[in-house]
Amino acid sequence: MLNFDWLAGISQESAKMVFLVMFILIGVVILFIPNDYIFQGVEKKKRRWWNNLKLWAIGVLALLFFTYYIF
């Protein structure tokens, strides 16, 4: 049904590097999100580091990056 013959010429290392670079680019885009947007609706006094979604997203991307790097 789906024809993936066009991927036959790409090595596994090249495909792996493409995904690793994509994870890095997503991480850079996440870092450009303003903190005021992340904490929208939360008072400045009640903002804690564990509520920062940027940190959680970077952590998940780091875990995915490490897993893809190993395998």
SEVOKOL-276943 format. One record per atom (N, C-alpha, C, O): residue in one letter; residue number from 1; atom name; x, y, z. Coordinates in nm, 4 decimals. Atoms other than C-alpha are relative to their C-alpha. Layout:
<nodes>
{node A NUM CA {X Y Z}}
...
</nodes>
This chain:
<nodes>
{node M 1 N {0.0820 -0.1177 0.0000}}
{node M 1 CA {0.0000 0.0000 0.0000}}
{node M 1 C {0.0877 0.1259 0.0000}}
{node M 1 O {0.0678 0.2147 -0.0830}}
{node L 2 N {-0.0918 -0.1131 -0.0023}}
{node L 2 CA {0.2757 0.2475 0.0940}}
{node L 2 C {0.1322 -0.0425 -0.0620}}
{node L 2 O {0.1805 -0.1526 -0.0354}}
{node N 3 N {-0.1242 0.0322 0.0684}}
{node N 3 CA {0.5901 0.2577 -0.1175}}
{node N 3 C {0.1136 0.0817 0.0616}}
{node N 3 O {0.1218 0.2031 0.0428}}
{node F 4 N {-0.1129 -0.0668 -0.0634}}
{node F 4 CA {0.9039 0.3376 0.0814}}
{node F 4 C {0.1317 -0.0383 -0.0663}}
{node F 4 O {0.2362 -0.0359 -0.0011}}
{node D 5 N {-0.1225 0.0348 0.0711}}
{node D 5 CA {1.1551 0.2296 -0.1831}}
{node D 5 C {0.0947 0.1186 -0.0119}}
{node D 5 O {0.2156 0.0999 -0.0258}}
{node W 6 N {-0.0847 -0.1187 0.0118}}
{node W 6 CA {1.2817 0.5873 -0.2016}}
{node W 6 C {0.0898 0.0160 0.1221}}
{node W 6 O {0.1867 0.0917 0.1175}}
{node L 7 N {-0.0841 -0.0038 -0.1195}}
{node L 7 CA {1.4249 0.5370 0.1498}}
{node L 7 C {0.1128 -0.1028 -0.0033}}
{node L 7 O {0.1961 -0.1056 0.0873}}
{node A 8 N {-0.0997 0.1059 0.0056}}
{node A 8 CA {1.6413 0.2448 0.0391}}
{node A 8 C {0.1428 0.0551 -0.0099}}
{node A 8 O {0.2371 -0.0110 0.0338}}
{node G 9 N {-0.1335 -0.0564 0.0175}}
{node G 9 CA {1.9346 0.4739 -0.0439}}
{node G 9 C {0.0530 0.0738 0.1222}}
{node G 9 O {0.1675 0.1189 0.1215}}
{node I 10 N {-0.0421 -0.0720 -0.1202}}
{node I 10 CA {1.9499 0.6328 0.3019}}
{node I 10 C {0.0513 -0.0993 0.1033}}
{node I 10 O {-0.0169 -0.1961 0.1371}}
{node S 11 N {-0.0558 0.0904 -0.1008}}
{node S 11 CA {2.1769 0.4676 0.5555}}
{node S 11 C {-0.0663 0.0231 0.1350}}
{node S 11 O {-0.1301 0.1260 0.1572}}
{node Q 12 N {0.0584 -0.0135 -0.1333}}
{node Q 12 CA {2.0677 0.4079 0.9133}}
{node Q 12 C {0.0657 0.1139 0.0773}}
{node Q 12 O {-0.0014 0.1830 0.1541}}
{node E 13 N {-0.0690 -0.1085 -0.0692}}
{node E 13 CA {2.3307 0.6507 1.0409}}
{node E 13 C {-0.0517 0.1360 -0.0460}}
{node E 13 O {-0.0683 0.2270 0.0352}}
{node S 14 N {0.0536 -0.1265 0.0503}}
{node S 14 CA {2.2002 0.9272 0.8152}}
{node S 14 C {-0.1388 0.0264 0.0553}}
{node S 14 O {-0.1689 0.1386 0.0962}}
{node A 15 N {0.1351 -0.0151 -0.0549}}
{node A 15 CA {1.8421 0.8677 0.9272}}
{node A 15 C {0.0058 0.0336 0.1489}}
{node A 15 O {-0.0724 0.1147 0.1985}}
{node K 16 N {-0.0171 -0.0272 -0.1434}}
{node K 16 CA {1.9575 0.8659 1.2890}}
{node K 16 C {0.0411 0.1455 0.0222}}
{node K 16 O {-0.0114 0.2116 0.1118}}
{node M 17 N {-0.0448 -0.1382 -0.0134}}
{node M 17 CA {2.1360 1.1993 1.2445}}
{node M 17 C {-0.1128 0.0983 -0.0320}}
{node M 17 O {-0.1224 0.2036 0.0312}}
{node V 18 N {0.1134 -0.0866 0.0328}}
{node V 18 CA {1.8251 1.3513 1.0830}}
{node V 18 C {-0.0903 0.0156 0.1214}}
{node V 18 O {-0.1310 0.1270 0.1543}}
{node F 19 N {0.0860 -0.0069 -0.1178}}
{node F 19 CA {1.6172 1.2634 1.3891}}
{node F 19 C {0.0678 0.0740 0.1150}}
{node F 19 O {0.0020 0.1509 0.1852}}
{node L 20 N {-0.0705 -0.0693 -0.1077}}
{node L 20 CA {1.8832 1.3858 1.6323}}
{node L 20 C {0.0035 0.1506 -0.0245}}
{node L 20 O {-0.0134 0.2291 0.0688}}
{node V 21 N {0.0002 -0.1432 0.0338}}
{node V 21 CA {1.9080 1.7195 1.4505}}
{node V 21 C {-0.1404 0.0579 0.0181}}
{node V 21 O {-0.1552 0.1711 0.0644}}
{node M 22 N {0.1372 -0.0477 -0.0201}}
{node M 22 CA {1.5275 1.7481 1.4526}}
{node M 22 C {-0.0294 0.0210 0.1482}}
{node M 22 O {-0.0940 0.1194 0.1843}}
{node F 23 N {0.0209 -0.0162 -0.1435}}
{node F 23 CA {1.5233 1.6948 1.8307}}
{node F 23 C {0.0706 0.1263 0.0504}}
{node F 23 O {0.0164 0.1983 0.1343}}
{node I 24 N {-0.0728 -0.1199 -0.0408}}
{node I 24 CA {1.7854 1.9675 1.8719}}
{node I 24 C {-0.0739 0.1259 -0.0460}}
{node I 24 O {-0.0865 0.2218 0.0302}}
{node L 25 N {0.0734 -0.1164 0.0509}}
{node L 25 CA {1.5899 2.2098 1.6517}}
{node L 25 C {-0.1288 0.0239 0.0788}}
{node L 25 O {-0.1628 0.1387 0.1076}}
{node I 26 N {0.1211 -0.0143 -0.0809}}
{node I 26 CA {1.2689 2.1424 1.8463}}
{node I 26 C {0.0353 0.0586 0.1362}}
{node I 26 O {-0.0372 0.1436 0.1878}}
{node G 27 N {-0.0442 -0.0539 -0.1282}}
{node G 27 CA {1.4594 2.2101 2.1691}}
{node G 27 C {0.0323 0.1482 -0.0074}}
{node G 27 O {0.0008 0.2231 0.0851}}
{node V 28 N {-0.0321 -0.1416 0.0176}}
{node V 28 CA {1.5861 2.5430 2.0356}}
{node V 28 C {-0.1286 0.0818 -0.0137}}
{node V 28 O {-0.1397 0.1904 0.0432}}
{node V 29 N {0.1285 -0.0696 0.0147}}
{node V 29 CA {1.2328 2.6424 1.9322}}
{node V 29 C {-0.0700 0.0118 0.1352}}
{node V 29 O {-0.1287 0.1157 0.1654}}
{node I 30 N {0.0618 -0.0023 -0.1333}}
{node I 30 CA {1.1066 2.5527 2.2809}}
{node I 30 C {0.0648 0.1078 0.0868}}
{node I 30 O {-0.0044 0.1765 0.1619}}
{node L 31 N {-0.0692 -0.0994 -0.0819}}
{node L 31 CA {1.3716 2.7751 2.4399}}
{node L 31 C {-0.0363 0.1435 -0.0376}}
{node L 31 O {-0.0181 0.2343 0.0434}}
{node F 32 N {0.0398 -0.1340 0.0429}}
{node F 32 CA {1.2446 3.0746 2.2385}}
{node F 32 C {-0.1399 0.0394 0.0478}}
{node F 32 O {-0.1802 0.1543 0.0296}}
{node I 33 N {0.1335 -0.0328 -0.0509}}
{node I 33 CA {0.8972 3.0553 2.3973}}
{node I 33 C {0.0173 0.0883 0.1232}}
{node I 33 O {0.0925 0.0532 0.2141}}
{node P 34 N {-0.0155 -0.0902 -0.1153}}
{node P 34 CA {0.8618 3.3472 2.6400}}
{node P 34 C {-0.0555 -0.0607 0.1289}}
{node P 34 O {-0.1555 -0.1325 0.1272}}
{node N 35 N {0.0443 0.0521 -0.1305}}
{node N 35 CA {0.8283 3.2643 3.0103}}
{node N 35 C {-0.1376 0.0514 0.0389}}
{node N 35 O {-0.2136 -0.0199 0.1044}}
{node D 36 N {0.1323 -0.0528 -0.0323}}
{node D 36 CA {0.5254 3.4899 3.0427}}
{node D 36 C {-0.1101 -0.0815 -0.0669}}
{node D 36 O {-0.2189 -0.0966 -0.0113}}
{node Y 37 N {0.0974 0.0854 0.0684}}
{node Y 37 CA {0.3454 3.2711 2.7900}}
{node Y 37 C {-0.0111 -0.1357 0.0699}}
{node Y 37 O {-0.1206 -0.1909 0.0810}}
{node I 38 N {-0.0001 0.1295 -0.0683}}
{node I 38 CA {0.4463 2.9525 2.9749}}
{node I 38 C {-0.0785 0.0086 0.1304}}
{node I 38 O {-0.1557 -0.0818 0.1625}}
{node F 39 N {0.0634 -0.0164 -0.1305}}
{node F 39 CA {0.3236 3.0859 3.3111}}
{node F 39 C {-0.1264 0.0860 -0.0067}}
{node F 39 O {-0.1646 0.1473 0.0930}}
{node Q 40 N {0.1186 -0.0836 0.0158}}
{node Q 40 CA {0.0149 3.2606 3.1744}}
{node Q 40 C {-0.1090 -0.0431 0.0983}}
{node Q 40 O {-0.1464 -0.1603 0.1031}}
{node G 41 N {0.1049 0.0280 -0.0967}}
{node G 41 CA {-0.2491 3.2842 3.4469}}
{node G 41 C {0.0509 -0.0360 0.1386}}
{node G 41 O {-0.0294 -0.0557 0.2298}}
{node V 42 N {-0.0586 0.0341 -0.1297}}
{node V 42 CA {-0.0082 3.2049 3.7336}}
{node V 42 C {0.0654 0.1258 0.0567}}
{node V 42 O {0.1400 0.1950 -0.0126}}
{node E 43 N {-0.0600 -0.1167 -0.0633}}
{node E 43 CA {0.0885 3.4754 3.9793}}
{node E 43 C {0.1517 -0.0169 0.0085}}
{node E 43 O {0.2023 -0.1287 0.0178}}
{node K 44 N {-0.1467 0.0065 -0.0046}}
{node K 44 CA {0.4584 3.5643 3.9889}}
{node K 44 C {0.0497 -0.0640 0.1290}}
{node K 44 O {0.1537 -0.1298 0.1284}}
{node K 45 N {-0.0427 0.0577 -0.1275}}
{node K 45 CA {0.4787 3.4604 4.3561}}
{node K 45 C {-0.0166 -0.1514 0.0027}}
{node K 45 O {0.0546 -0.2201 0.0760}}
{node K 46 N {0.0282 0.1438 -0.0020}}
{node K 46 CA {0.3414 3.1127 4.2824}}
{node K 46 C {0.0713 -0.0770 -0.1106}}
{node K 46 O {0.0498 -0.1973 -0.1260}}
{node R 47 N {-0.0738 0.0684 0.1060}}
{node R 47 CA {0.5691 3.0339 3.9902}}
{node R 47 C {0.1145 -0.0801 0.0608}}
{node R 47 O {0.1969 -0.0262 0.1346}}
{node R 48 N {-0.1065 0.0892 -0.0471}}
{node R 48 CA {0.7942 2.7385 4.0673}}
{node R 48 C {0.0666 -0.0644 -0.1218}}
{node R 48 O {0.0087 -0.0681 -0.2303}}
{node W 49 N {-0.0738 0.0586 0.1116}}
{node W 49 CA {1.0548 2.5656 3.8527}}
{node W 49 C {-0.0695 -0.1240 -0.0544}}
{node W 49 O {-0.0586 -0.1526 -0.1736}}
{node W 50 N {0.0640 0.1226 0.0478}}
{node W 50 CA {0.8507 2.2452 3.8342}}
{node W 50 C {-0.1260 0.0287 -0.0810}}
{node W 50 O {-0.1810 -0.0620 -0.1434}}
{node N 51 N {0.1123 -0.0393 0.0845}}
{node N 51 CA {0.5662 2.4372 3.6688}}
{node N 51 C {0.0440 0.0496 -0.1374}}
{node N 51 O {-0.0401 0.0779 -0.2227}}
{node N 52 N {-0.0525 -0.0497 0.1265}}
{node N 52 CA {0.7917 2.5471 3.3829}}
{node N 52 C {-0.0038 -0.1115 -0.1043}}
{node N 52 O {0.0751 -0.2059 -0.0991}}
{node L 53 N {0.0166 0.1036 0.1014}}
{node L 53 CA {0.6785 2.3445 3.0830}}
{node L 53 C {0.1190 -0.0077 -0.0951}}
{node L 53 O {0.1416 -0.1111 -0.1580}}
{node K 54 N {-0.1185 0.0049 0.0844}}
{node K 54 CA {0.9921 2.4408 2.8927}}
{node K 54 C {0.1009 -0.1004 0.0544}}
{node K 54 O {0.1622 -0.1750 -0.0220}}
{node L 55 N {-0.0935 0.0957 -0.0605}}
{node L 55 CA {1.2039 2.2425 3.1392}}
{node L 55 C {-0.0461 -0.1434 -0.0210}}
{node L 55 O {0.0348 -0.2314 -0.0502}}
{node W 56 N {0.0524 0.1356 0.0211}}
{node W 56 CA {0.9759 1.9401 3.1117}}
{node W 56 C {0.0163 -0.0429 -0.1456}}
{node W 56 O {0.0529 -0.1572 -0.1729}}
{node A 57 N {-0.0140 0.0326 0.1416}}
{node A 57 CA {0.9793 1.9552 2.7317}}
{node A 57 C {0.1456 -0.0279 -0.0364}}
{node A 57 O {0.1736 -0.1216 -0.1112}}
{node I 58 N {-0.1420 0.0237 0.0260}}
{node I 58 CA {1.3593 1.9834 2.7209}}
{node I 58 C {0.0435 -0.1333 0.0614}}
{node I 58 O {0.1229 -0.2061 0.0018}}
{node G 59 N {-0.0317 0.1280 -0.0632}}
{node G 59 CA {1.3830 1.6904 2.9638}}
{node G 59 C {-0.0471 -0.1188 -0.0820}}
{node G 59 O {0.0258 -0.2167 -0.0981}}
{node V 60 N {0.0531 0.1090 0.0839}}
{node V 60 CA {1.1603 1.4711 2.7458}}
{node V 60 C {0.0801 -0.0109 -0.1285}}
{node V 60 O {0.1132 -0.1213 -0.1716}}
{node L 61 N {-0.0807 0.0038 0.1220}}
{node L 61 CA {1.3528 1.5699 2.4333}}
{node L 61 C {0.1393 -0.0564 0.0262}}
{node L 61 O {0.1935 -0.1286 -0.0574}}
{node A 62 N {-0.1319 0.0549 -0.0334}}
{node A 62 CA {1.6821 1.4910 2.6082}}
{node A 62 C {-0.0073 -0.1510 0.0164}}
{node A 62 O {0.0823 -0.2231 -0.0276}}
{node L 63 N {0.0177 0.1449 -0.0165}}
{node L 63 CA {1.5514 1.1475 2.7038}}
{node L 63 C {-0.0178 -0.0682 -0.1354}}
{node L 63 O {0.0416 -0.1731 -0.1602}}
{node L 64 N {0.0174 0.0556 0.1345}}
{node L 64 CA {1.4353 1.0824 2.3466}}
{node L 64 C {0.1302 0.0057 -0.0794}}
{node L 64 O {0.1650 -0.0896 -0.1491}}
{node F 65 N {-0.1278 -0.0149 0.0697}}
{node F 65 CA {1.7647 1.2140 2.2080}}
{node F 65 C {0.0973 -0.1091 0.0441}}
{node F 65 O {0.1606 -0.1744 -0.0389}}
{node F 66 N {-0.0920 0.1004 -0.0530}}
{node F 66 CA {1.9649 0.9857 2.4357}}
{node F 66 C {-0.0393 -0.1407 -0.0454}}
{node F 66 O {0.0468 -0.2213 -0.0807}}
{node T 67 N {0.0478 0.1327 0.0434}}
{node T 67 CA {1.7481 0.6835 2.3481}}
{node T 67 C {0.0294 -0.0227 -0.1482}}
{node T 67 O {0.0772 -0.1297 -0.1858}}
{node Y 68 N {-0.0286 0.0140 0.1423}}
{node Y 68 CA {1.7781 0.7457 1.9737}}
{node Y 68 C {0.1496 -0.0063 -0.0257}}
{node Y 68 O {0.1932 -0.0755 -0.1178}}
{node Y 69 N {-0.1447 0.0019 0.0177}}
{node Y 69 CA {2.1515 0.8078 2.0092}}
{node Y 69 C {0.0572 -0.1388 0.0298}}
{node Y 69 O {0.1470 -0.1861 -0.0399}}
{node I 70 N {-0.0490 0.1337 -0.0370}}
{node I 70 CA {2.2055 0.4718 2.1784}}
{node I 70 C {-0.0385 -0.1040 -0.1029}}
{node I 70 O {0.0444 -0.1852 -0.1439}}
{node F 71 N {0.0498 0.1046 0.0903}}
{node F 71 CA {1.9919 0.2652 1.9434}}
{node F 71 C {0.0016 0.0473 -0.1425}}
{node F 71 O {-0.0369 -0.0272 -0.2326}}
</nodes>
